């Protein structure tokens, strides 16, 4: 439906605060879609800052916090499924025949290319069998334009995004439209799932 962000610096520690937030399409302050009303969310928040005193003696060792495995921590292998759905408003200086390159753990995979299209739809799925959850990994995804068969210009990068995979493992599934870096208005919709 919508989203918003509350900067922690606007909250006073240990004091409840009532807030009414306007729901936004995305967090881009220049996006005209955010002017459309998506409703409001009213909530009461209490900011509880982390304090050294809150640590028990068992939780520290030589002044450092020792992380213990929690019941929710994912263990063991699984399959990371990446579905490249579509892109919007991608444009090249010389041509727009887009395809997607997915770079993960030294491996490169590609979608088919779509001829002369600024809003391509691929619906291409990639699967990665992993021995352990990719909690600290990132995936680099590029939208690249393939030159026509006969042409003076080589392939060109239309934008890219780097996705941190820890959230995918914890949430099991994320389906987002990412603003492409190095692109004026380009967006890429990617769905990621972690299946154990």
C-alpha positions as CSV (number, residue, x, y, z in Angstrom):
1,X,0.0,0.0,0.0
2,X,2.7,2.5,1.0
3,X,5.7,3.3,3.2
4,X,7.4,6.0,5.2
5,X,10.5,6.4,7.4
6,X,10.9,7.9,10.8
7,X,14.4,9.3,11.5
8,X,15.5,8.1,15.0
9,X,16.9,11.6,15.7
10,X,13.3,12.9,15.8
11,X,12.5,10.5,18.7
12,X,13.3,11.2,22.4
13,X,14.7,8.2,24.3
14,X,12.1,6.3,26.4
15,X,9.3,8.8,25.7
16,X,6.2,7.5,23.8
17,X,5.4,9.6,20.8
18,X,2.2,9.6,18.7
19,X,2.8,9.9,15.0
20,X,0.6,10.2,11.9
21,X,2.5,9.4,8.7
22,X,1.4,9.9,5.1
23,X,1.9,6.7,3.2
24,X,4.2,7.1,0.1
25,X,4.7,5.1,-3.0
26,X,8.5,5.1,-2.4
27,X,11.2,7.0,-0.6
28,X,12.2,9.1,-3.6
29,X,11.4,12.7,-2.6
30,X,11.2,13.8,-6.3
31,X,8.8,11.1,-7.4
32,X,5.4,12.7,-8.5
33,X,3.6,9.5,-7.5
34,X,4.2,10.4,-3.9
35,X,1.8,13.4,-4.2
36,X,-1.1,11.0,-4.6
37,X,-2.8,10.2,-1.3
38,X,-2.3,6.6,-0.2
39,X,-3.7,6.9,3.2
40,X,-2.2,7.5,6.6
41,X,-0.8,5.4,9.4
42,X,-1.2,6.4,13.1
43,X,1.1,4.8,15.6
44,X,2.7,5.3,19.0
45,X,6.5,4.7,19.1
46,X,8.9,4.5,22.0
47,X,12.6,4.6,21.2
48,X,14.6,2.3,23.5
49,X,18.3,3.0,22.8
50,X,20.8,0.2,23.4
51,X,22.8,0.6,26.6
52,X,25.9,-1.2,27.8
53,X,24.2,-1.8,31.1
54,X,21.6,-3.9,29.3
55,X,24.2,-6.6,28.6
56,X,24.6,-9.4,31.0
57,X,28.0,-10.6,32.0
58,X,27.5,-13.8,30.0
59,X,26.9,-11.7,26.8
60,X,30.3,-10.0,26.9
61,X,33.8,-11.4,26.6
62,X,36.9,-9.2,26.9
63,X,34.7,-6.1,26.3
64,X,33.2,-7.4,23.1
65,X,29.6,-8.5,22.5
66,X,29.4,-12.2,21.8
67,X,26.7,-13.1,19.3
68,X,24.8,-16.2,20.1
69,X,22.7,-18.2,17.7
70,X,19.1,-17.4,18.0
71,X,16.2,-19.6,17.3
72,X,15.4,-17.6,14.2
73,X,18.9,-17.7,12.7
74,X,18.8,-19.6,9.4
75,X,21.0,-22.7,9.3
76,X,21.9,-25.0,6.5
77,X,21.7,-24.7,2.8
78,X,18.9,-23.9,0.5
79,X,18.0,-22.4,-2.9
80,X,18.1,-18.7,-3.8
81,X,15.6,-18.0,-6.5
82,X,15.9,-14.7,-8.4
83,X,13.1,-13.7,-10.8
84,X,13.9,-10.7,-13.0
85,X,10.4,-9.4,-13.9
86,X,10.7,-6.1,-15.8
87,X,12.3,-2.7,-16.2
88,X,10.8,0.7,-16.8
89,X,12.1,3.9,-18.3
90,X,15.5,2.5,-19.3
91,X,17.2,4.3,-22.1
92,X,20.6,4.2,-23.9
93,X,22.4,7.0,-25.7
94,X,22.8,4.9,-28.9
95,X,20.2,2.0,-28.6
96,X,17.9,0.3,-26.2
97,X,17.9,-3.5,-26.7
98,X,18.0,-4.4,-23.0
99,X,18.9,-7.6,-21.2
100,X,19.9,-8.3,-17.6
101,X,23.2,-9.6,-16.3
102,X,23.2,-11.1,-12.8
103,X,26.6,-11.4,-11.1
104,X,26.7,-13.5,-7.9
105,X,29.6,-15.2,-6.2
106,X,31.7,-15.0,-9.4
107,X,29.0,-16.4,-11.7
108,X,27.4,-14.5,-14.5
109,X,23.9,-15.2,-15.8
110,X,21.8,-13.4,-18.4
111,X,18.3,-12.9,-19.6
112,X,17.3,-12.8,-23.3
113,X,17.5,-9.4,-24.8
114,X,14.4,-7.4,-25.9
115,X,14.6,-5.4,-29.1
116,X,14.0,-1.6,-29.1
117,X,12.2,-1.4,-25.8
118,X,12.4,1.0,-22.9
119,X,10.0,-1.0,-20.7
120,X,11.1,-4.6,-21.3
121,X,9.5,-7.6,-19.6
122,X,11.7,-10.7,-19.1
123,X,10.0,-12.9,-16.4
124,X,13.3,-14.8,-16.2
125,X,14.1,-17.0,-13.2
126,X,17.6,-18.0,-12.0
127,X,18.2,-20.6,-9.3
128,X,21.3,-20.9,-7.1
129,X,21.8,-24.0,-4.9
130,X,23.8,-22.8,-1.8
131,X,25.3,-24.8,1.1
132,X,24.7,-21.9,3.5
133,X,22.4,-18.9,3.7
134,X,23.9,-15.8,1.8
135,X,23.5,-13.6,4.9
136,X,26.5,-11.4,4.1
137,X,26.4,-11.6,0.3
138,X,25.4,-9.0,-2.3
139,X,24.1,-9.6,-5.8
140,X,25.0,-7.2,-8.6
141,X,22.4,-6.8,-11.3
142,X,22.9,-4.8,-14.5
143,X,20.6,-3.7,-17.3
144,X,22.7,-3.7,-20.5
145,X,21.8,-2.8,-24.0
146,X,22.9,-5.1,-26.8
147,X,23.9,-3.3,-30.0
148,X,22.1,-4.1,-33.2
149,X,23.8,-6.7,-35.4
150,X,25.3,-4.0,-37.6
151,X,26.2,-0.9,-35.7
152,X,29.0,1.4,-34.7
153,X,28.3,1.4,-31.0
154,X,29.1,-1.5,-28.6
155,X,26.9,-2.6,-25.7
156,X,26.2,0.0,-23.1
157,X,25.2,-0.1,-19.4
158,X,21.7,1.3,-18.8
159,X,21.9,1.1,-15.0
160,X,22.6,-1.3,-12.1
161,X,21.7,-2.2,-8.6
162,X,23.4,-4.0,-5.7
163,X,21.1,-6.1,-3.5
164,X,22.0,-7.2,0.0
165,X,20.7,-10.7,0.5
166,X,20.5,-10.8,4.3
167,X,17.0,-9.4,4.2
168,X,15.9,-12.0,1.7
169,X,17.1,-14.8,4.0
170,X,15.3,-13.4,7.0
171,X,12.1,-12.5,5.2
172,X,12.1,-15.5,2.8
173,X,10.8,-13.4,-0.1
174,X,11.3,-9.8,-1.3
175,X,9.7,-8.3,-4.4
176,X,10.9,-4.8,-5.1
177,X,11.2,-2.1,-7.8
178,X,14.8,-0.8,-7.5
179,X,15.9,2.6,-8.9
180,X,18.8,1.8,-11.2
181,X,22.1,3.5,-10.3
182,X,23.5,5.5,-13.3
183,X,20.0,5.8,-14.9
184,X,17.9,8.9,-15.0
185,X,14.5,7.3,-14.3
186,X,15.1,3.6,-14.8
187,X,13.7,1.0,-12.4
188,X,14.1,-2.7,-12.3
189,X,11.6,-5.2,-10.6
190,X,13.3,-8.2,-9.1
191,X,11.8,-10.8,-6.8
192,X,14.1,-12.9,-4.5
193,X,13.2,-15.9,-2.5
194,X,15.2,-18.1,-0.1
195,X,13.9,-21.6,0.1
196,X,15.3,-24.1,2.6
